């Protein structure tokens, strides 16, 4: 009996850890949410492309205190509704903002759902201009030039434009305390190909990524626009991939 009573707290602790991990994951056909670090999640939705097929698309969720900020929307409004519901009901956080990485549909295809919930959206000014010229249905609401500083709870967030690469407007978002970079489609997962180059500046891509690396020398986690998360090795791989003559 004494042994049982001694072990009971361990059983309860294990059960709590299991329930927390289960609460902080989602795995459906249209949306996956995976915890990366304490308060940082990768959301994965899917985009059907004639050229590349059924493509998984990454975004990021950051929660701190009672707040959350989303980086890139899922690929359509229906899946965005699932993500919003998960953050608000499962995590019980208020979504403070959504930040758009660049003007392609895999970044802002579900923006309408966020606006329907009165969640403000932010993007590089050029992102808004390019989205408008490409007849994107729902445009980001608030423009910034070069950089935008936000907070989530008591933690800072840096959103910066370093130069052209995958598109003319692509930014990155960095969480300094967590040392986590959401690179979007500017950054490639390990051993990936060059991907969609329709709006790319391949001549500037490597130099842009090198600037990102110099700006964040302590980065620990790097989330690319597609594929597996990695470390600074993703920055090095992407820079090499687009070096002149390759």
C-alpha positions in Angstrom: 0.0 0.0 0.0 2.8 2.4 0.9 4.5 1.6 -2.4 1.3 2.4 -4.3 0.9 5.7 -2.5 4.5 6.6 -3.3 4.1 5.8 -7.0 0.7 7.6 -7.3 2.3 11.1 -7.9 4.5 9.6 -10.7 1.4 8.1 -12.4 -0.4 11.5 -12.1 2.6 13.4 -13.5 2.9 11.0 -16.4 -0.8 11.3 -17.1 -0.6 15.1 -17.1 2.4 15.1 -19.5 0.6 12.8 -21.8 -2.6 14.9 -21.8 -0.6 18.1 -22.4 1.2 16.6 -25.4 -2.0 15.2 -26.8 -3.7 18.6 -26.3 -1.0 20.4 -28.2 -1.1 18.2 -31.3 -3.6 18.0 -34.2 -3.5 15.5 -37.0 -6.2 15.6 -39.6 -6.3 15.1 -43.4 -6.3 18.9 -43.9 -4.3 20.3 -41.0 -1.5 19.1 -38.8 -0.2 21.0 -35.7 3.1 19.9 -34.2 4.8 21.4 -31.1 8.4 22.6 -31.7 9.4 24.2 -28.4 7.5 25.5 -25.4 4.9 27.9 -27.0 6.0 27.4 -30.6 4.1 25.2 -33.1 4.3 24.4 -36.8 1.0 24.3 -38.6 0.9 22.3 -41.8 -1.9 22.5 -44.5 -1.9 21.4 -48.1 -2.0 23.0 -51.5 -2.7 21.3 -54.8 -0.4 22.4 -57.5 -0.4 21.3 -61.1 3.4 21.4 -61.2 4.2 20.0 -57.7 1.1 18.0 -56.7 -0.2 17.8 -53.2 2.2 20.1 -51.3 2.4 20.4 -47.5 2.8 24.1 -46.5 4.2 25.2 -43.2 3.2 28.1 -41.0 4.0 28.9 -37.3 2.0 29.6 -34.2 3.5 31.4 -31.2 1.7 31.5 -27.8 2.7 33.3 -24.7 0.6 34.2 -21.7 -3.0 34.5 -23.0 -2.0 35.6 -26.5 -1.1 33.9 -29.8 0.3 35.2 -33.1 0.0 33.2 -36.4 2.6 33.3 -39.1 1.0 32.5 -42.5 -2.5 31.2 -42.8 -3.5 27.7 -43.8 -4.2 27.4 -47.5 -7.9 28.2 -47.4 -10.6 29.6 -45.1 -12.0 26.3 -44.1 -8.7 25.0 -42.7 -8.0 28.4 -41.2 -11.2 28.0 -39.2 -9.9 24.7 -37.8 -6.6 26.4 -36.8 -8.4 29.4 -35.2 -10.8 27.1 -33.3 -7.8 25.0 -32.0 -5.9 28.0 -30.7 -8.9 29.7 -29.1 -10.7 26.6 -27.7 -8.0 24.0 -27.1 -5.1 26.3 -26.1 -7.5 29.0 -24.8 -5.5 31.9 -26.3 -6.6 35.1 -28.0 -5.1 35.5 -31.5 -3.5 38.9 -31.5 -2.4 39.0 -35.2 -1.5 37.0 -38.3 1.7 37.9 -40.2 2.0 37.1 -43.9 5.3 36.0 -45.3 4.8 36.8 -49.0 2.0 37.2 -51.5 1.5 33.6 -52.7 -1.7 31.6 -51.9 0.1 29.1 -49.6 0.8 32.0 -47.3 -2.5 33.9 -47.3 -5.1 31.6 -48.9 -7.0 31.4 -45.6 -6.8 35.1 -44.6 -10.5 35.7 -45.0 -11.3 33.5 -42.0 -8.9 35.5 -39.8 -10.6 38.7 -40.8 -14.0 37.2 -40.1 -12.9 36.7 -36.5 -11.6 40.4 -36.4 -8.0 39.2 -36.2 -5.7 41.9 -37.7 -3.3 41.0 -40.5 0.2 42.4 -41.2 2.4 42.2 -44.2 5.3 43.9 -46.1 3.8 46.8 -48.1 5.1 45.1 -51.3 3.2 41.9 -50.4 0.0 43.8 -50.3 0.7 45.5 -53.6 1.7 42.2 -55.3 -1.3 40.4 -53.9 -3.6 43.1 -55.2 -2.0 43.1 -58.7 -2.4 39.3 -58.8 -6.1 39.5 -57.9 -5.8 37.9 -54.5 -9.3 37.8 -53.0 -8.4 38.9 -49.4 -5.6 41.3 -48.8 -3.6 41.9 -45.6 -4.8 44.9 -43.7 -1.7 46.6 -42.3 1.5 47.4 -44.2 5.0 47.8 -42.9 8.3 48.8 -44.6 11.4 46.8 -44.0 10.6 45.7 -40.4 7.8 45.2 -37.9 8.2 44.6 -34.2 5.5 42.8 -32.3 5.1 41.2 -28.9 3.3 38.0 -27.8 2.7 38.2 -24.1 6.1 39.5 -22.8 8.2 38.2 -25.7 9.5 40.1 -28.7 9.1 39.2 -32.4 11.1 40.6 -35.3 9.6 40.5 -38.8 12.1 41.8 -41.4 12.6 42.1 -45.1 16.2 41.2 -46.0 16.0 41.1 -49.8 14.6 39.2 -52.7 14.7 35.5 -53.1 11.7 33.2 -53.6 9.7 36.4 -54.3 10.4 40.1 -54.3 8.6 40.6 -51.0 9.5 37.6 -48.8 10.2 38.4 -45.2 11.3 36.2 -42.2 10.0 36.2 -38.6 12.3 35.6 -35.7 11.5 34.8 -32.0 14.7 35.9 -30.2 14.0 34.3 -26.9 13.2 30.9 -28.5 15.9 31.4 -31.1 13.4 30.2 -33.7 13.1 31.5 -37.3 10.1 31.2 -39.6 11.8 31.5 -43.0 8.8 30.7 -45.2 9.6 29.9 -48.8 12.8 31.9 -48.7 14.3 28.9 -46.9 14.5 25.4 -48.2 14.4 22.2 -46.2 17.4 19.9 -46.5 18.0 18.4 -49.9 15.0 20.1 -51.5 15.0 21.3 -55.1 14.7 24.9 -56.1 10.9 24.6 -56.3 8.6 27.3 -57.7 10.7 30.0 -59.4 7.9 31.9 -61.2 8.4 35.0 -59.1 11.9 34.4 -57.8 15.1 36.4 -57.9 17.6 33.6 -58.1 20.5 36.0 -58.5 19.8 37.6 -55.1 18.6 34.6 -53.2 21.9 33.4 -51.7 22.9 36.9 -50.6 19.5 37.5 -48.9 19.8 34.2 -46.9 23.4 35.1 -45.9 22.1 38.4 -44.5 19.5 36.5 -42.5 22.2 34.2 -41.1 24.4 37.2 -40.1 21.4 38.9 -38.4 20.5 35.9 -36.3 23.8 34.1 -35.5 22.2 32.3 -32.5 19.3 30.8 -34.4 18.5 27.3 -33.1 15.4 26.2 -35.1 14.6 27.1 -38.7 11.1 26.5 -40.1 11.1 26.4 -44.0 8.0 27.1 -46.1 7.8 23.4 -47.0 9.2 20.3 -45.5 11.0 19.4 -42.2 12.2 21.9 -39.7 16.0 22.1 -39.1 18.7 24.3 -37.8 21.1 26.8 -39.2 22.1 24.1 -41.7 18.9 25.0 -43.7 20.3 28.5 -44.2 23.6 27.2 -45.4 21.9 24.7 -47.7 19.6 27.3 -49.2 22.5 29.7 -49.8 24.5 27.0 -51.5 21.6 25.9 -53.6 21.2 29.4 -55.2 24.9 30.4 -55.5 25.8 31.7 -58.9 26.6 29.0 -61.4 24.8 26.2 -59.5 
